Amino acid sequence: MPTVEELYRNYGILADATEQVGQHKDAYQVILDGVKGGTKEKRLAAQFIPKFFKHFPELADSAINAQLDLCEDEDVSIRRQAIKELPQFATGENLPRVADILTQLLQTDDSAEFNLVNNALLSIFKMDAKGTLGGLFSQILQGEDIVRERAIKFLSTKLKTLPDEVLIKEVEELILTESKKVLEDVTGEEFVLFMKILSGLKSLQTVSGRQQLVELVAEQADLEQTFNPSDPDCVDRLLQCTRQAVPLFSKNVHSTRFVTYFCEQVLPNLSTLTTPVEGLDIQLEVLKLLAEMSSFCGDMEKLETNLRKLFDKLLEYMPLPPEEAENGENAGNEEPKLQFSYVECLLYSFHQLGRKLPDFLTAKLNAEKLKDFKIRLQYFARGLQVYIRQLRLALQGKTGEALKTEENKIKVVALKITNNINVLIKDLFHIPPSYKSTVTLSWKPVQKVEIGEEPSGEVEVVEVGEHEATVVEEDSTKSSHSLQHCHVHNILKFYYSLDCRGCPLKRTAAFS
C-alpha cells in the first residue's frame, strides 16, 4: 500500500499532466490503493480519487468502490470527507448508482454526516433529477426500513426546495409514476407523506391533477370493500385517506364517492366504531369529515336513500321535548343531552345534500314524520336562542388576555357551534324548507364583525382574535378553535338554569 509521500508524488504526476492525464493510469491506481492505508493515506485518497475520476472511465467501478469503502470507514472524519466528494462521481451512467449509495447513507445517526448526505443528494438532483430519483425510489422499494423511511422524508421535505428548472414536467411525471408503485404497499404515515409530495407538484395543481390525486386516495381507502367498524386498522385507513382527500375537493373535483361511502357504510355503524387512537372522539371525527365533504358532493346515484340515512342519524341526536307532569315540571328523571357538535355536523351535511333534493322533507316524508322532526327542531331551537344570548352576554366586552382563558375559549367555540345550528334550523322551518343560508363550520376559518348583535342568517359566530372578541361572518380568513365534543353539561364545564319552560339547559353556576 502506498505511503503519504507516494500519494503526493502520484498526485503531482496527474496534476502536471494536464490534458494527458488519462495516460497515467498507473499513477491513478496508486491513489486508489491509498484506501488500504492508514488514516492519513485514506484522507488523502478521499480527496484525490474524485479529483481525477473523470479521466479514467475504465477504472470507474474501482474508483467508486474505493470511495464507498471510505464512506464506511470507522473514522468519522474520513467518512465525512468521502461523502462530501461523492457528487463528483455522479457523471453519466454512474449517477443513479451514486444516488443509490447516498440514499443508503441516509441511515447514518451522525447529524453532520446526515446533513452532508442530504446536501450531496440535492447537489446531484440538480445535475440529473431523473437519475437521482431512480436511486431514491430503488431504495424506497427495495431497501431496508430505515433507509426507506428516510428516503421518503427526504423527498417530502426537499423536493419543494428545488427550483422550477429542476422539477420540470417529465420529472414530476416520473415522481407520480414511481409513487404509485410505492403506494401499493405503504403505512399510514408513509401515505400521508406521499400525498404531501404529490399534492405539491405543479403538474397536479390543475383540476385534472387534483382528480388524479382523489382517485389515488379513493383506491388507497379501498372504497369498494365493505367497511368493518370493529377493525381499528380499517377505521384508521379510512380516516387517514379522507383527511388527505378533503383539501383536494372543490366545485370541480367532487367528493361524491366518499360521501356516498360514508352515508352507506359508516353512518349506520357510527356507534360501533373502534377508535384507532386513544382519546379520539371517533364519531365526531367522522361527522366532521362528512360535513366538510358534503359541500362538494356532485350528483349522487342513490341520493334519496342516502339522504334518508343521514336524516335518520340526525334524529338520533335531536331529542323530543321531555314529557311534563301535571304541575308543569319535567316528568322524567333527566333532561335530554344535547350534543351540539354532532348536530352541527349532521345538520350541515343534511342541509348541503338536501339542496339536491329540496322536496325531501315535504314530499318524501309522511306528515307524521315531518311533524315529529319540526317538534325536535323547535325544542332544539328554543334552547339555542337562550343559550346564544347567554354566551354573547358572557363574552360582551371581553378583549385581549381575558379571551385567552380556557373558559372563554370554550365559550367562543360554543357560540360558533350553536349559532351555526340556529341558522340552519331557521332554514328548515321555512315553508317549504329552504336551503339558501350558508354558514362556516365552527372549526373552519371565519371573518370578524362586532359583538352583541342578535343571531341571524348573516352573522355567524364569535372568534377569539389576537386582541379582541368579535362576532364573525362567513367567508373568513381567520383561524378558529375547534370543540371536540359537546354535551351541554360539559361544553362549558358549568351549567345554566334558564327561565324558559321546557328548555333543556340548567344552571348551577352563573357566567362570570
N, C-alpha and C positions, 0 to 999 in steps of 0.2 A: 504493500500500500504506500502511496506517495507521502512525502513529508510536506510540511508547510512551505519549505523552500522550493520543492519541486512543483508544488501547485502554483506558486507565484511565477516560477520560471516558465511554465507552460501557458499560464495566463498571458505572460508577456509575449510569447510567440504568437498566440492567437490575436492579441490586441495589435501587434505590429504588422500582422499580415494583411490588414485592411481588406481589399477586395479578394485576395487569395486565401482568406481564412479557411475556406472549405477544403483546401488541400492539406490541412494539418489535422487529419483525423486522429493520429496517434496522440497529439497533444490534448485534444478534447477527451480522449479516452482516459488519459491520466487524471484529468479533472473529475471525470465520472467515478473513477476509482477512489476519489477522496472521501466518498461517503462511508468507506470501510475504515477510515482512520479514527483518530481521537476527536475530542471536542473542537479543537482549533481547526483541524482539517475539515471537519463536517461543516463548520460555519462558513469557511471559505468556499467549499463546494456548493453550499446552498445559494451563494451569490454568483459564482462563476458559471454554474451549469446553465441557468436560464439566459445568461447574457449572450452565449454563443449558440443556443439551442437551434435557432432558425437556419444556421449554416450547415447543419448536419442532419438532414432528413432521414438518412439511412440509420442514424443512431437515435431516432426519436423515441422509440419504445424504451430503449435502455435509459435515456435521459429522464423520461417521465417516471419510470420505475425508481430511478435513483433519487429523484426529488421526493417521490412518495415515501420512500424509506426515511428520508429526513423529516417528513411531516409527521411521522410516527415515532420519532426519536424520544428517548427518555428525558433529554434536556429540553426544558420549555423554551429557552431562547433559540435553540436550533429549530424547533418546531415552528415557532412564530416567524422566523426568517424564511423558512422554506414555504410556509403558507402564503406569506406576503408576496413571494415571487411567482406563485403558481399561474396567475393570469398570463404571464409571458409565454407559457406553453400552449395557450388557447389559440392555436392557429389552425385554420383549415379543418381537416377531419379529426384533429386532436381535440377540438373544443368540447364536443359532447362528453368525451372521456374526462377532461379536466372538470367539467361541470358535475359529472357523476362523483368524482373524487371529492370535490369541495362540498357537495351535498352530504356525503358520508361524514365529512369532518365537522358538520354541524352538531354532531353528538358530543363534542367536547364540553367539559364542565369548566374549563378555564375561560373566564369572561373576556380576557384580552384576545385569546385565540378565536373565540366565537365571533368577536367583532371583526377580526381580520378575515375570517371566512365569509362573513356577510359582505364585507367590502369587496372581497375578491369576486364573489358571485355577482354583485352589482356591476363590477367592472367588466366581466365577460358578457354580462347581459347586454351591455351597451355595444359590445363588439358583434354579437350574434345572438339575438334573443331566442330564435327558434332552436338553435343548437343548445343553448343553456336550458331551455325548457325541457329538451329531450333528456338531459341528465337529471334534472329535478324530478320529473314525472317518472322516470325509470326507478328512482329510489322510493318515491311515494307508493308506487305499485308493487315493488318487489323488495324494498329494503327493510331493515329492522324497525321495530315500532318507534324507537326514539328518533331515528332518522326520518321516518315518515312524518311523525308529529312536527318536528322542527322544520322540515321542508315545506309543509303546508302552512305553518305560521310565517315562514319567510315570504311565501307568495302573498299571503293575506295582508302582510304589513309593508312589504317593499314594492309590490307592483305599482301601487298608487304614487310612488315617489319617482317613477321613471318618466322621462319626457315623452311627448306625443310621437316624436320621430322614432322612438324605440318600439312603442306599443302601437304599431300600425295594424291595419285591418287583418292581414294574414296572421300576425302574431296572436291577436285576440281570438281568431277562429281556431287556432291551434290550442289555445288555453281552454276554450269551450269543449273542443273535441276530447282532449285528454281528461278534462274534469269529468265529463260524462262517464268515462271508463272508471274513474275513481269512485264516483257516486253509486256505482253498482254495489259497493260494499263499504259503507262508512259508519262511523259512530255518530251520535247526535252532535257532539262538539265539532267533529270534522265537517259535518254537513253545514252547520252554521258558518264555519269559516269559508267553505267553498261558495256559499251563497253571497258572502261578503266579497269574495274575489270576483265572482261573475257579475254581480249587480253593479260593480264599479267599472266594468268595461264600457268604453264609449259606444261600441257597436251594439250593446244591449240596452241602450238608453231609449231606443225607439219603441213604438207600440209593438211592433212585431218582435223586437228583442225582449221586451217585458213579457210578452205572451209565451215566448220560449221558456223563460225562467219559471213562469207559473206552471207550465206543463212539466218542467223538471221537478218542481216541488210536489205537484199532484202525483207524479209517478213515485216519488220518494215516500209520500204519505200513504200510498197503497189504497187509494180511494175505491178501488174495485173490490176490495175484500170486506167481509163483514166485520164490523167493529166489535172488539172484545173489551167491555168496560172494566172487567176484573183483572186484565193484564196491564200492569203498570208500564211495561215497555211499549205496548200498543198505544196507551193513552199518551205517553211521553212523546212518541214519534209523531202522533197527530198534532199535539200542541207545538212541538218544535217546528214542524213543517208549516203549520198555519201561521205561526208568528213570522216566518220568513216570507210567506205569501202575501200577508196583509199589506205591507208597504208597496207591493207591486200592482195592486188593484187600482183601477181608475175607471172613468166613464167609458173608456175604450178597451180596457182589459178587465173582463168581468170575473166575478167571484162565484159564478153560478154553481160550478161543480162542488166547491167547498161548502157553500150554503146549503145545497141540496143534501150533501152527506151529513152535515150537522143536524139538519131537520129530520132526516130519515133514520140515521144511525145513532146519533149522540144524544139528542134531546130526550128520546124515550128512555134512555139509560142514565140520565143525569144524576139521579140519586144514588146510583150504584157505582159511580166512577171511582177507580182506585187512584189515589194521588201518587205521582212518581216522586214528589219532593215533599219532605216533611214540612208541615206548617203552611203549605199552599192551599188556598181555598179553591179547589179544583173546579167546583161547579161555577163559581163566579168567574174564574179564568176562562172557562169555555163560553159562558154567556157574553163576556166582554168581546171575545174574538168574533163570535157570531154577530154581535151588534156592529162591530167595525166593518165586517164583510158585507152586511146586508145593504149598505149604501150603494154597493157596486154590483149588485146581483142583476144579471140580464134576464132574458126570457127563460122561465123555468117550466120544464115539461109537466111536472105534477104540482103546479102552483097551489091549487085549492087544497089538495091533500096535505101539503107541507105547511101551508098557512094554518090549517086546522090543528096540526100538531103543535105549532108554535102558540096558537091561541089557547089550546088546552093546557100547555105548560104555563102560560101566563096566568091562567085562572088559579093554578095551584098556589101562586104567590099573591093573589088578590082576594083576601078572605071576605066572606059575607059579614055584615054587622052582627054583633052578639045579640042574642035574644034578651029582651028586657023583662024583668019581673013586674008585678002589678004596681010596685012603688016607683017604677022608672029606673031602678038600678039594674046593673048588669046581672042577669040571672046565672051566668056561668062563673066558674072559679077564676078564669084568666081572660084577659083581653087578647085578641089575636095578635100575633107578632108580625110586624110589617118589615119585610126585608127589602128595603128601598133600593139597594144596589142591584139586586136581582131584578126587581121590577123595572128599573131604568133600562137595563139591557134588553129584557124581553119586550117591553112596551115599545122601545125604539125599533127593535127588529121587526115587530109586528107592524108598526107604523110604516116602515120602509117597504116591506113586502106587500102590505095592504094597498099601497098606491097602485100596484099592478093588478089588483082585483078589488076595486073600490066598493063593489056591492056585496062583499063577503059578509059583512055584519047584517045587512038588511035583506039580502036575497038567499044567502047560503045557510043562515042560521034560522031556526024556528023562533017564533015570537017569544016563547018562554025562555029560551036560551039567551036571547038578546036582552030581555028584561033582567034576567039574573046578572048578566055582565054589567049592565048600567047601574044596578044596585051596588055591585062591588066597586065600580069606578067612583060612584058618588061617595061611598063610605071612605074610600082611599083619599079622594079629593078633599073631603071635609077636614080630615086630619091634616092634610098637606097645607091647607090655607093657614091654619093657626100655627102650624109648625114653622112655616116660612116666615110669618110675621115675627114670631119669637126669635128666630135666628137673625133676622135683619135688625131687630131691636138690640140683640146681644152684640152684634158687630158694628152697630152705628157708632161712628166717630173713632173707631179703633185705627191706629196708624202705627207705622214703624215696628218697634220691638214688641208692642202689645199683640200684634198679629202673628208673631213668630212663636208664641207659646203653643204647646201641643194641643191644648184645649181649643184655642181659637182656630188652629189649622183644621181640626176635625169639624168645627162648626162651619168653616168655609166650604169644605168638601160636602158636608151635609146639605148646605144650601144649593150648591150646584146640582146635586142629585135630585133633590125634591123639586127644585124649580123646573128642571127638565121634565120630570114626570107630570108636573102641573100643566105645562104647555101641551104635552101630548094628550093628556086626558081631556083638556078643553077641545082639542080637535075631534076626538071621538064622540063628544057629547053633541056635536053639531047634527042637524037633521037635514040631509043624510050625513053620516060621519065624513069628516074632512081629513085629508092627508097633506095639507098645504104647509103647515108650520115646519120650520127647520130648527133644530137645536144642535148644539155641540156636546157630544158625550162628555161627561164630567171629568174624565181623565185626559181629555184632549185639549190642545191649546185654545185659548179664548181671548176676547178683547175686553177692554175696560169701559165702563160708564159710571155714573155717580151712584152711590149707595142710597138706600132709603126709598126707592121707587117701588110701587106695587108690582107684583109679578104679572107679566103679560106674555103674549106670544113673541114679543120682540126682545125684551130683556131676559137674560138667561140665568146668570149665576153670579156668585161673588168670588173674587180671586184674591189671594194674598200676593201683593206686589212687593217690590223692594222697600217701599216707604209708606204705602197707604193701602187701605181697604177700599175696594170698589166693586160695584156690580158690573157684570160683564155681558157683552153681547156676543152673538155668534161671529164666525169668521175671524177669530183672533189669532194672533201670532205669539201670545204669551203662554208660558207653561203653567200647568196646574197640578195640584196634589190629587192623588187617587185614593179613594176609600176602598179598602179591601173587602169589608164585609159590614153589613148594616142591618142589625135588628134595631128597632127604635130604642131598645133598652141598653144597647151597647155602642150605638153610633157616636153618641156624645159622652158616654160614660157617666151620664146623670139623667134623671127622669124629670118629666114635667107633669103637672096636673093642669088641665085647661077647662075653663068653664064652658064646655061645649058638649051638650048631651050626646052620648054615643061616640064621642071622639076616642080614638084608640090610645091617646097619649096621656100618661100620668106623670105627675111631678112630685118628687120628694125633696128636690133641691133646686132653687131658682138659679137663673143665669146671674152671673156676676157682671 
